[in-house]
Amino acid sequence: MSKIATNTRPNGQNPFAKLIDPIVAENTNITRNQLLQRLKKHEDLSVLDGKILCNDPHDEMSVGSLSQALSRSKARIRKNLKKQ
């Protein structure tokens, strides 16, 4: 097969999901603005011009899409709690 069929992100998670999930696991009722404030304090992230930039593996996400990322993270946390 060609490189088109390969998955560039193992387990389908981007770097932001790996940072957001532990924050949401601590407080499942966290809001988008509270999450944004927590991410601003994180050393591997910077927020510039409405974009959240991840420095370690370079990736970016708009601040507007943070609410969808939060919803996906909450769904993953709920799914993992049901399995236990």
N, C-alpha and C positions, 0 to 999 in steps of 0.2 A: 504494500500500500504506500501511498505517497504521504508526505508530511501533512497534508490537509486533514487526514483522519486522526492525527495524534492529538491527545489532550495536553494542552500547554500548562494547565493548572491541575496538579494532582489532587484527587478527591473533590475536584470542582469548586474549591474555595479560593477566593482571592485573598490577598494579604489583609484587607480590611475586615473580612469575616473572622479571621484569626485574632484580630484585636478587639472586635466588637463583642464576640461571643462571651469571653470571660467577664466583661463589664455587665452584660445583660444577665449572665448567670448570677451575679451578685445581687442585682436589683431588677427583677422582671417587670416592674412597673415604671421603669425609667422612660422619660420622654425624649423626643428628638433633641430639644435644646440642652437638656442635661447631658445627653450622650455627646453632643458637640463640645460642650465645655470640658468633659472628661478627655475627649480626643485631642483637644487643643493642648492639654497638659502632657500628653504622651510625647516622649522624646524622639520617636521615629516618625512622627507626623508633623506636618506644618499646614496651616490653613492660609491660603492666599487667593484673593480675587474670587471668592466663592467656590474654590476648589480645595479639596483635601488631598495633599500629596503625601505618599508613602515613600520614604527614602531608601529603606533597605532593599526590597525588590521594588524598583521604580514602578509605581502605578498611581493613578489619580482617579478621584471620584468627585462629582459635584456635591455641594452641600445640599442641594435640593433632592438628590437621590438618597440621602442619608435616612430618610423616613422609610423607604422601601428596604434598605439594608437592615434597619432596625426590626421591621416586620418579619423579614426572613430569619433573622437571628432569634427572635422570640419564638417563631415556629419550630426552629431546630431545637431550642431548649425544651419546649413543651413535648416534642417528639421523643427526645432523649429521656425525659422524666416518665413518660408513659411506658417506655421499654423497661424501666427499672422496677 
